[in-house]
Amino acid sequence: MSAPVSSPRLPCAWSLKRRLLALLLAATVGMWLTSAAIIYYDAEKASQDLFDQSLAETAHLLLSLAGHEYHKTGSVSANPLVDSANGQHAAYLFFQIWHRDGRLLYTAKGSPYAPFVEDNSSGYGWMDGAGGRWRTYATWNAAKELQIQVGEPASHRGAISGDFANRIALFALVSLPLMLLLLWLLIHRAIAPIQASAQAVAARVPGDLRDVDPAGAPIEVQPLFEELNHLLARVRSTLEHERRFTADAAHELRTPLAAVRAHVQVIGRARDASERREAVTDALAGVARSGHLVDQLLILARLDQDGAQEQDREDVDLNGLAREQCAEYADAARAKNIELAGMGGAGMVFGDPVALSILLRNLIDNAIRYTPAGGRVEVTIHPVKDVLELCVSDNGVGVAPEQRARIFDRFFRGAVSEAPGSGLGLSIVRRIAEQHGARVDVDDGINGRGTSFRVIFPPRDRSLSAASMSHPRRVGS
Amino acid sequence: MRILLVEDDPLLGKGTRLGLEQDGLTVDWVQDGQTAETAALTHDYAAVLLDLGLPGQDGMTLLRSLRRRGYAQPILIITARHEVFDRVAGLDAGADDFVIKPFDLEELGARVRAAVRRGAGRASDEIVHGDIVIDRSRRVVRQRGRVVSLTTREFALLLALLARPGQVLTRANLEEALYGWGSEVESNAIEVHIHHLRRKLGRDLIRTVHRLGYCVRELE
């Protein structure tokens, strides 16, 4: 089963904005939580110390008051103590005054009767009292006669630190959405140039292949733009090439079509039967030429498809192919009184036999076309050092040296011919040669007259690498 | 009327020549630029039909070269390229008209006649000479309103003579106007055609100038 083709996003696609937002938010919240915890811990510890200090101070104050009264009256009454206690600590401070001999001299209103501290020790401690944990403090007067035990429920302290924590949390709650908004805006702004470029590309009409303007995009994505622009440049040149080729092909077809039309009109206005007969023959010849041109265009179009021919490679007996093609053209040569001779020994190349047949056919056809009656065309195949040389020579009209570089151009015509070809034959020859890693040389023909085309095939191992180098296959297609 | 056809394609060249000949024109056909230039400069053509895509010297070069040498006859371009750019370039280089492949032979003939007519400074395709009215486009000759049936050669001969009333044209002049290269001309062909024309249009129209040739009387 294949994946749905129309899926708008690849499974691995992700949003840079969302990921950035999530990461930044997680980092910020994490940092913030850590610092809040540290601050809360420190604040809690500092306030505990303060509370403890205040508890101890109260205890000393109460003890000195109680000691003073005890020495005067022999007992401890409530009044001054309650006043003193009520002043600051109201209902959440509890204390007991104990005598050295174990008597409970006084207990503040609401305080339990059991001692807060089990032994007679001094200092801070914890106890389980009414409403949870209590913080306690005990101390003796200077004469070691009276002990005060002070207790304060921890819930009172918790309320204060809880209040503090609440305020921190409230700040967080208010600042979190603000921070989210701020981060989103910042990320949006940072990514905007990339998105603008993407939208500019998306908004283009299909034919618009201008370079993408990378101005304003961050340097991190510049390589992407560069590659995109390289690709666009390649597409542009391919399309331009195709466009020109299509236009040329259409124009080339106009000439045989014009000939057909002219002859058909001549038939319609013929003055006698022989004129009519000849025009019919010529009109049919025009149709045949159009057909040949279309065939050649199709061959060239097929050759232009990258990689299409590589799986058809095999060991090919070039000599056998040449013999076949010479036999094919024997009649055409005889009709023009041209001597068509094939010579050569074994010639094995690794390639596409169909394409190589087309190459041979085009070279032989070309030679016969541009050789006048009574001429000679030779097809030879022989090894030269480690390469194989296929040579098609004639003693025909030849090609001027200054035109030799151009004769492989599509639709180039160098000379007048009684039966012009498609103008594509040599383009096809060169294309097939290239695909086989071979080179095509043009030179003078037989005895310095006419033309010779030499196709030089490299040794097999090099022909493979040369061919694959001249047509790098697309990766992943 | 004799014209020069420059077309490298054998099939199209042959068809065009035949078609124009059926229209009563005399056509010399050459296949390359150099021959065309020599032919144009050494013969008296009413017009030149020029294909742009020629091997060797291309049509545009030939066109410019001819115009530079002061060649004043109408030149019509035959081309497969029909973009405005190509047409503008051709017209600017001195072409009088453009014919796009594949063309209609009737239209091609009409355009050649029109170009020749304009070149000769005439607005109409009609030639009037006394009581004879010639419609060149339809190749109809009337005398006092009566249609006179002429063969292609007779028609061409009549046009050649009427083109220069009062001027004596030799037999060679007339043969060149009537026959393209390579046509075999019977030694007495012109005399025969003149004889037929006199029979059909009256003895007084064409005067024989002893030892020189023929001429049509100039009208006052």
Interface residues (C-beta under 8 A of the other chain):
Chain A: H251 E252 R254 T255 P256 L257 A258 A259 V260 R261 A262 H263 Q265 V266 R269 A270 R271 E275 A279 D282 A283 A285 G286 R289 R413 G414 A415 V416 S417 E418 A419 P420
Chain B: D8 D9 P10 L11 L12 K14 G15 T16 L18 G19 Q22 Q31 D32 G53 P55 G56 A80 R81 I100 K101 P102 F103 D104 L105 E106
